[in-house]
Structures are given as C-alpha cells and as structure tokens.
Amino acid sequence: MILNAFSLEGKVAVVTGCDTGLGQGMALGLAEAGCDIVGINIVEPTETIARVTALGRRFFKPDSRSASNRWYSGITGTGGGGIRSY
C-alpha cells in the first residue's frame, strides 16, 4: 500500500492541545500513521488517550503542568536544540 511509504512506525510525536479540535485530529492522525504520542495539555485528554491507545499506540502525558514545562524546557534547552533551530 502507498501509505506504507509514509509510515511513522516507531516515531514519537509531541502534540499540544490534544483534547479537541486540530490538536486531537493531529494526535489521532499521527497515531494512525504509527506514532506514539506525547500529549501536552492543560485538561485531561481522556477521549484522545482512549482513541490513541485503541489504535495500539502509547500515549504519554506528563503528570502536571509544571512537569510539562520542565519537559518542554529540556527539549528546547542546550541539550535538545532541535526546536531552537527553527
């Protein structure tokens, strides 16, 4: 199938605002393509978690907003300069 050429199997995607709307759509689309999801959200994205895991993908949600901030700082700081380059 042509979609296999675009597989994201084994990748991890970071999605913010994944409880509704565009963020939820992105999380679900990426999960369908093979990604595990890191969901950074203020409210508990219960429906999104259920739908992502039903697809056989893992969903990681930092424990609290402060944990999200620490995690984000880690990937944008000197050790994880991927985001800074944009």
C-alpha positions in Angstrom: 0.0 0.0 0.0 1.2 3.5 -0.8 0.7 4.7 2.8 3.4 2.3 3.9 5.9 4.6 2.2 4.8 7.3 4.7 4.8 5.2 7.8 5.8 6.8 11.0 6.1 3.5 12.8 8.4 3.7 15.8 8.4 7.5 15.9 7.2 9.7 18.7 5.2 12.9 18.1 4.7 15.8 20.6 1.2 17.3 20.3 -0.1 20.2 22.3 -3.7 21.0 22.8 -4.7 17.4 22.0 -8.0 17.2 23.8 -10.2 18.7 21.0 -10.1 20.2 17.5 -7.0 20.4 15.4 -4.7 19.1 18.2 -6.9 16.0 18.7 -7.0 15.5 14.9 -3.2 15.7 14.7 -2.7 13.3 17.6 -5.1 10.7 16.0 -3.7 11.1 12.5 -0.1 10.7 13.7 -1.1 7.6 15.8 -2.8 6.1 12.8 0.4 6.6 10.9 2.4 4.8 13.6 3.5 7.3 16.1 3.3 7.1 19.8 2.0 10.4 21.3 3.3 12.7 23.9 0.3 14.9 24.8 0.9 18.2 26.4 -2.4 19.6 27.6 -3.9 21.6 30.4 -7.0 19.4 30.8 -7.1 15.6 30.8 -7.5 14.5 27.2 -9.4 11.4 28.1 -11.1 10.8 24.8 -7.8 11.3 22.9 -6.0 8.9 25.2 -8.6 6.2 24.7 -8.6 6.6 20.9 -4.8 6.6 20.6 -4.4 3.5 22.7 -7.2 1.8 20.8 -5.0 2.1 17.8 -2.3 0.2 19.6 -0.2 3.3 20.2 1.2 4.5 23.5 0.1 7.9 24.9 2.4 9.7 27.4 1.0 12.6 29.4 3.3 14.5 31.8 1.8 14.4 35.3 1.2 18.1 35.7 1.5 21.4 34.0 4.8 22.1 35.9 6.1 18.7 34.6 5.1 19.8 31.1 7.1 23.0 31.5 10.2 21.1 32.7 9.9 18.6 29.9 9.5 21.4 27.3 12.5 23.3 28.7 14.5 20.1 28.4 13.8 19.7 24.7 14.3 23.4 23.9 17.4 23.9 26.0 21.0 23.4 25.1 20.8 19.6 25.1 17.8 19.4 22.7 18.4 22.3 20.3 16.2 20.8 17.6 13.3 23.3 18.2 15.6 26.2 18.8 16.9 25.9 15.2 13.5 26.9 13.8 
